[in-house]
Structure formats: C-alpha cells, structure tokens
Amino acid sequence: MGFLDRLLRRDDDGDVVLSPFSPDQVRPQLSGLIEALTALIDALETPDSPMSNPGWRGRLRDLHSSRGDLRMLARKNFTRDDLFEVLTCVRPVYRGTPPKEFVRLSHLNDEVIAAIEDVHSAASLGS
C-alpha cells in the first residue's frame, strides 16, 4: 500500500474521501524524522566517512536540504499537501542492502526509513 493509498480512503461507492488531517498529530513524528536525519548527517560528516564519491556528497547535501525543509514545515501550520511536497524529497542514503562503505551506518539509515514510515502513518490516521 503506497503513501497515497494510506492517505486516501474510499467510501462504499468507491469514491475517494480524504481522511481528516491534523498537523499537530504529525509533529511528533516529524521531530523524530528530523532527529533521525540529524544523527545520519552527523555520522556522514565524520572524517572516516566515505564521502570521496561525488554522488555520496550530493546525497549528504540532499539530506541537509530535507532536514531544513522539515524544520521549516514543523514550525508552521501545514496542510497534507505541504507535508506530501516535503516528504517526497526525503530520501535515505540507500534502500535495501547497504553499500560496503556504509554498513557501519546501516542502523542510522534504517532509523531514517522507519521515521519516514512513522510520518506516513501519522498523516494517514487523521484526527
């Protein structure tokens, strides 16, 4: 079941009905995602982190940007569309089996993935 499937509910006639949405219900999960991103970013910025690859450096910039966007979103009264727009840009370092350079960071990457799912779940529950 995808993110949109979880956000949208269908009535008995098959019509799409948006579930209620409360930004206050999602804020704790947003904070958790911000914390998970911060821990991953901090680990990626250590001197022994394999950032010689330009692609990995680009992913680090993306993580910084996503964290900043989430922080700004959390400070305002946002809509489901605002959340969706920001959340679609949040990407962990990798999905699936970790590249050998990042095995030591797999638990932090897994925490980011879990936090993304937590935000999705909180957004789909409504108030």
Secondary structure as a PSIPRED ss2 file (coil, helix, strand):
# PSIPRED VFORMAT (PSIPRED V4.0)

   1 M C   1.000  0.000  0.000
   2 G C   1.000  0.000  0.000
   3 F H   0.000  1.000  0.000
   4 L H   0.000  1.000  0.000
   5 D H   0.000  1.000  0.000
   6 R H   0.000  1.000  0.000
   7 L H   0.000  1.000  0.000
   8 L E   0.000  0.000  1.000
   9 R E   0.000  0.000  1.000
  10 R E   0.000  0.000  1.000
  11 D C   1.000  0.000  0.000
  12 D C   1.000  0.000  0.000
  13 D C   1.000  0.000  0.000
  14 G C   1.000  0.000  0.000
  15 D C   1.000  0.000  0.000
  16 V E   0.000  0.000  1.000
  17 V E   0.000  0.000  1.000
  18 L E   0.000  0.000  1.000
  19 S C   1.000  0.000  0.000
  20 P C   1.000  0.000  0.000
  21 F C   1.000  0.000  0.000
  22 S C   1.000  0.000  0.000
  23 P H   0.000  1.000  0.000
  24 D H   0.000  1.000  0.000
  25 Q H   0.000  1.000  0.000
  26 V H   0.000  1.000  0.000
  27 R H   0.000  1.000  0.000
  28 P H   0.000  1.000  0.000
  29 Q H   0.000  1.000  0.000
  30 L H   0.000  1.000  0.000
  31 S H   0.000  1.000  0.000
  32 G H   0.000  1.000  0.000
  33 L H   0.000  1.000  0.000
  34 I H   0.000  1.000  0.000
  35 E H   0.000  1.000  0.000
  36 A H   0.000  1.000  0.000
  37 L H   0.000  1.000  0.000
  38 T H   0.000  1.000  0.000
  39 A H   0.000  1.000  0.000
  40 L H   0.000  1.000  0.000
  41 I H   0.000  1.000  0.000
  42 D H   0.000  1.000  0.000
  43 A H   0.000  1.000  0.000
  44 L H   0.000  1.000  0.000
  45 E C   1.000  0.000  0.000
  46 T C   1.000  0.000  0.000
  47 P C   1.000  0.000  0.000
  48 D C   1.000  0.000  0.000
  49 S C   1.000  0.000  0.000
  50 P C   1.000  0.000  0.000
  51 M C   1.000  0.000  0.000
  52 S C   1.000  0.000  0.000
  53 N C   1.000  0.000  0.000
  54 P H   0.000  1.000  0.000
  55 G H   0.000  1.000  0.000
  56 W H   0.000  1.000  0.000
  57 R H   0.000  1.000  0.000
  58 G H   0.000  1.000  0.000
  59 R H   0.000  1.000  0.000
  60 L H   0.000  1.000  0.000
  61 R H   0.000  1.000  0.000
  62 D H   0.000  1.000  0.000
  63 L H   0.000  1.000  0.000
  64 H H   0.000  1.000  0.000
  65 S H   0.000  1.000  0.000
  66 S H   0.000  1.000  0.000
  67 R H   0.000  1.000  0.000
  68 G H   0.000  1.000  0.000
  69 D H   0.000  1.000  0.000
  70 L H   0.000  1.000  0.000
  71 R H   0.000  1.000  0.000
  72 M H   0.000  1.000  0.000
  73 L H   0.000  1.000  0.000
  74 A H   0.000  1.000  0.000
  75 R C   1.000  0.000  0.000
  76 K C   1.000  0.000  0.000
  77 N C   1.000  0.000  0.000
  78 F C   1.000  0.000  0.000
  79 T C   1.000  0.000  0.000
  80 R H   0.000  1.000  0.000
  81 D H   0.000  1.000  0.000
  82 D H   0.000  1.000  0.000
  83 L H   0.000  1.000  0.000
  84 F H   0.000  1.000  0.000
  85 E H   0.000  1.000  0.000
  86 V H   0.000  1.000  0.000
  87 L H   0.000  1.000  0.000
  88 T C   1.000  0.000  0.000
  89 C C   1.000  0.000  0.000
  90 V C   1.000  0.000  0.000
  91 R C   1.000  0.000  0.000
  92 P C   1.000  0.000  0.000
  93 V C   1.000  0.000  0.000
  94 Y C   1.000  0.000  0.000
  95 R C   1.000  0.000  0.000
  96 G C   1.000  0.000  0.000
  97 T C   1.000  0.000  0.000
  98 P C   1.000  0.000  0.000
  99 P C   1.000  0.000  0.000
 100 K H   0.000  1.000  0.000
 101 E H   0.000  1.000  0.000
 102 F H   0.000  1.000  0.000
 103 V H   0.000  1.000  0.000
 104 R H   0.000  1.000  0.000
 105 L H   0.000  1.000  0.000
 106 S H   0.000  1.000  0.000
 107 H H   0.000  1.000  0.000
 108 L H   0.000  1.000  0.000
 109 N H   0.000  1.000  0.000
 110 D H   0.000  1.000  0.000
 111 E H   0.000  1.000  0.000
 112 V H   0.000  1.000  0.000
 113 I H   0.000  1.000  0.000
 114 A H   0.000  1.000  0.000
 115 A H   0.000  1.000  0.000
 116 I H   0.000  1.000  0.000
 117 E H   0.000  1.000  0.000
 118 D H   0.000  1.000  0.000
 119 V H   0.000  1.000  0.000
 120 H H   0.000  1.000  0.000
 121 S H   0.000  1.000  0.000
 122 A H   0.000  1.000  0.000
 123 A H   0.000  1.000  0.000
 124 S H   0.000  1.000  0.000
 125 L H   0.000  1.000  0.000
 126 G C   1.000  0.000  0.000
 127 S C   1.000  0.000  0.000
